[in-house]
Amino acid sequence: MKSKEPKILVVDDQPINVRLLEKKLQRCGMSVISAFNGPEALAIVEETIPDVILLDIMMPGMDGLEVCRRIKETPHLRDVPIIFITAKTSKEGKIEGLGMGASDYITKPIDLDETVARISTQLRIQEQYRANLELSERLADSRKRAAVAQVTEGIAHNLNNLLGVVVGYVDLLKNMTTSNERTQRSFDQLERAVGRMVAIVRELTTIAEFDRVRKSPYSANMLVSAAIDRYRVEQGASANTLSIALSPLDSDVEILTNAELLEDVISRTLRNAVESYRDEAADRDQEVEIKLDIERDEEEERSRLLISILDRGTGIPARVRENVFEPFVTTASAIGRGMGLTIARHSMQALGGHLDLLERPGGGTVAVLGHPLEEKKTENGDGARIPMSES
């Protein structure tokens, strides 16, 4: 997979210096953006965040020190490394630049090879920083999931015992009570409530088992088709009005996954998409149209399989947008709903992937399931790694 070119912003009021740096850096495989004064540089970094900034200190109007100060005061820009270009050779001048938050400095006249070496050093430092940050986030998420699994397993065990007692007493009361229509309706409502409680406990048990997921290779296209069939079977007659336009991969690919878990995620996400239509429809028998796309994403360092489920329903209400994946948050008014998306996102995390909900242009929602495309070793024993075979 081809890695993206590092993006370097060169800021200098001398056009000749900018042109020399542009040509040298481009020959070294870097993408270059140029600015000739401080305000222009600030406008550029607001539009596109560079990987490294080469910043001349001595510029008319707003000098490099002021540009650096403003960048470092901006939260989403403060981690961008800045290399000062300075004519000052004194120790005090260099300390002043580093004290403003610069990562390094280059003195004029500029040595182009040294400049490339210093930029490369900053790029490596940034890469290691991002890798460490990602690792820390993954470790924290892993600890959180382990704690959640331990707590939910204990809760589910105790609730199951108590529900068993409740079900027994309900059956006993039904047998002891002279049944009339009103009493029967009460017992029916009680049984439905208990049944819903049992279903919630079962979902809690599912969370507790995420760390014990076993994976096997499956065809991506076949697995998604199976998930659609599963949804139709689970919903029965209520799925008769569902129309799904499936766009599979032109060239199928194997993914290392847990088929039961991934099918369940797709089924839950489809259910959420269908519910978004029903919430606004006066006629519950209207046809529901869902679009389902499968594609490979090769943009990141690790390739992913993206499964996108697109609807034209009510979208994500503002009141739940911030915490839509939290337990029991729902866009519907019915009691006892709201665990579906929580379980779906935890399931995708257990598979090493992610689930995101985005607003669809023109109305509706796009649910994006990202699943890693695992790699396997070659048969020649040399330790090389190749993508899993395509059929």
N, C-alpha and C positions, 0 to 999 in steps of 0.2 A: 504494500500500500504506500503510495507516494505521500510523504509528509508535506504539510503546507509550508510555503516560503515564510520565513520570519519577516515581520513588517517593521521597518525602521523609519522613524521620523527624524529628518535632518533639519535643524533650525539654525540659519546663519544669514546675516544681512548682506554677505558678500556672495553674489551669484557664482563666481568662479569656484569658491570653496564647495558650494552645494553641488555643482556639476561634477567636480572631481570625485566627491564622495559617492554621488549617485552611480557613476560609471563603475567605480571600484566595487561597491556593495552589490550592484546588480550582477557583475561578473562572478561574484561569490555566492550567487543563488539567493540573494535577499531582495525583498520588495521594498522600494524606497518611496516615501512621501516627503515633499519638500515644503518648507515655510521660510519666509524671509524676514519675519518680525514676530514679536511676542504675541500680539492679539491673534494673528493668523494661526500660530501654533496652537493656542488655546482652543480656537474654533475647530481645528482639525481633530484634536484629541477628544473633543466632545462627540464628534461624529464617528470616529473610528479609533479604537484604542490600540496604539502600537505596542510592539513587543519591547522595543528599546527606543529611547530618545537621545539623539546627539544634539546638544544644546549649547550654542555660543553664549558666553556670558556678556561680552561687550557688544550690545546692540543699542541703537538710538531709541528713545522713547521707553518702552518697557524692556528692561534688560533681562538676561537669562536667570538671574537670581529671583526676580519677581515671578517670572514664568514658573520656575521650579516651585516656589512657595505656594502658588495657586494650585498647581497640580497636586502637590502633596497634601493640601488641605481638602481635596476632593476625594471622598471615600472610595469610589470605584476606580480611581486613577492612582492612588498613593503607592501601590505596589509596582507600578511601571518603573523599571530602572532608568535613571537619567545619567548620561555621561556628559560632563561639562567639557566644552572646548574653550580653552582659556589661553590668553597671552601672558597671564601672570605666572611667574616661575617661583615666586616667594612662597615660603611655608605658610604664611598667614593667608595668602590668597587661596591656596589649596584647601586649607582648613575651613575657610569661609564657605567655599562651595560644598564641601562634604557636610558641613554643619547644616546646610539648607536641606539636606536629604538626598544629595546626589550619591550615586553608587560608585562613580569613578570619575577620572578627569583625564583629558588629553591636552598637552600643551602645543601651541603653535610654534613653528610651522608643523602642520599635520603630517605624520608618517602614516601612510595609508595601510600598510601591512600591520602596524601596531594597532591601528584603529579597528581593523577587522578582528584581530586577536582579542581585543578588549570587549568588543561587541559579542563575540562568540562565548567568552567567559560569562558575561551577563545572561546570555540565552541559556547556558547550561545551568547556571544558578537558579534561574526562573523555572526551568523544567524540573529540577530537583525539588524546588519549593512546592510546585503544584502537585508533584507526585507524593510528597510527604503530607500535604494537606488532604489529598484524596484518601491516602491510607489512614490518616487520623479520623476522617469522617466515616470511613468504612468500619474501622474498629469501634468507634462510638456507636454506630448503628447496629453492629453485631452484638455489642454488650446490651443495648437497649432491647433488641429482639429476644435475646436470651432471657432477660429479666421478665419481659412480657410473657414469654412462653412458660416460664416457671410459675408465675402468678396465675395465668389463665388455666394452666393444667390443674392447679389446686382448686381454683374456683369451680371449674367444670366438674371435677370429681365430687365435691360436696353438693353442688346443685343437683347433679344427677341422682344422688342418694335421696335428697329431699323431694325431688320431683317424683321419684318412684313412690314415696309415701303419699304424696298428693294424688297421684293417679289411682292408687289403691283405694283411698278414701272416697274419691269421686265415684268409682265403680260400686263401692259398698253402699253409698248414699242412694245411687240410682236404683239398686236392688231393694233397698229398704223403703223407699218413698213411693207412695201411690202416685203414679204418673198422670199428670194432666198436661194440656198443651202449654200452659205458661211455665210449669216446672220443667218440662222437656226442653223448652227454648233456653231456659237458664242453664240447664246442664250442658246443652250444646255449646253455648257461649263459653262456659267454663272449660270445656274440653278443647275448644279452639284456642283459648288463651294458654292453656297448659301445653298444647301442641306447639304453639309459637315459642314458648319458653324452652321447650326441648330442642327446637331448631336453633335457637340462639346459643344454647349450651353446646350443641354440636359444632357450631361455627367457632366458638371459643376453643374447642378441642382441636379444630383444624389449625388454628394459630399455634397451639402448643406443639404441633407435630411438624412445623415448618423446618426446623433444624435437622430433621431426619429424612429429608427428601432424597429419593433415589432417582437417578437420571439414566436415560437410555437414548440412543439416536432415533429420530423420527423424521419422516418427510414433512417439511413445513406445510406444503399445500394440502396434503392428506389430513394433517392434524387440524388445520383450521376448518376444513370441510367437515370433519368429524365433530368439531365443537359446535358448528352450526346445526348439525343433525341432533346433537345432544340438547341444544336449547329448544328445538322444535318438539322433541319428545317430552322434555320436562314441562313445557308450557301447554302441551296438548292442544285443545281446540283454540285457545287464546292466541296461538301462533299462526293460525290460518290466514290472518290478514297481514302477515309480515312478508315483505318483499326485500330480499337481500341481493344486491349486485356485487358479486365477488370478483375481484381482480387478482388472480393468483400470480405467483412468480413465473416468468416465462421459462426460466431455467430453475427447476426445483432444487432445493438444498436441504441437507440434513441438519437438524439442530439437536444438541444434547440437552434433553429436558425431561421433566416429569409430565407425561401426557395427561394424566388425570388432573393435575394441578393447573396446567396451562389451558386445557379445555374448560375447566371450571371458571378461570379468569375471563375467557372470551365469552362464555355463557352469561356470567354476571354482568359484564360490560354491555352485552347485547340487551339484557333485561333493563339496564339503566337507560340505554338509548331509546328503547320502546316506551318506557315509562314517561320519558320526556314529551312524547307525543300525546299520551293519554291524559297527562295532567292538564292539557289545554283543550282537549277535544270534547265537544258535547256528545258526539257519537262515538262510543267506544269501539264500534266495528269498522271504523275508517281504516283504509289501507295504510300501513306504516312502511316507509321506504328507508332502508339502511344501506349505506355503501361501505364495503369492506375491502381495503387495499392491503396487499402484502408487498414489501420491497426490501431490498438490501441497502443499508446505510454504510458507505465506505469512507465517510468524511473523518471519523475519529480514529484514534490509534487502534482501537479494537472494533472490528466490524460488528454490526448488529442487524438483526431481523426486526423490521418495524411492521407491526400490524395496526392499521388505522381503521377505526370504526366511526363513520361519519353519519350524523343524523341532522334533520331539519326541525328538531323539536323546539322546546321553549328556551334552550340554552341553560347556562348556569346562573341562577339568580344571584344578585349582588350580596344578599344576606347570608349566603352559604359559600361564596366563592373562596374565602380565606381558609375555611376549615372543612371543605367538602369531603376530605378523606378521613375525618375524625369519626369514631364510632357513633352511630345513631343520629348523625346529621343527615337530613333527607330533604329533597325538594318537594316531597309529597306531603299531604296532610294526614295520611293514614297512620294509625298508631302501630308501633312495633316494627318499623322498617328503618333501614339506614346502616346495616352492617355490610351490605354487598360490596360497596366500593372499598371499604376498609379492608375486608378480607382479600379483595382482588389486588390491592396495592401490596399488602404484606406477602401475598403469594408470588407476585412478580419479583419482589426483593429477595425472596427465598430462592428464586431461580436465577438470581444474579442480574435481573433486569429492572425495569421501572414501568410505572403507569402514570401518565400525565393526562389531564383534561384541559383542552384548549377551546377557545371560542372559535366557531367556524364562520369565516367571512360570509355574509349574507344571511346569517341566522343559524342557530343550532350549535352542536358541540362535536369536537373531534377527540376521541379517546385514543391515545397513542400508547401501544404496548411495545416496549423495546426489550428484545431478548438477545443475549449475546450469541454470536456465531462462534462456537468453540472450535479449537484446533486440535488435531491429533498428530502424533509422531509418524514419520515415514517408516516403512517396513525395513529399510536398509540398515537401521540401527545406528545411524550417524548422529542422531539427536536433532536433526533438522525438523522444522515444523512447517506443515502445510495446512491450508484450509481444509475442512471436512469436505469429502467428495460430493460433487453435484451429480444428480442422476439425469 
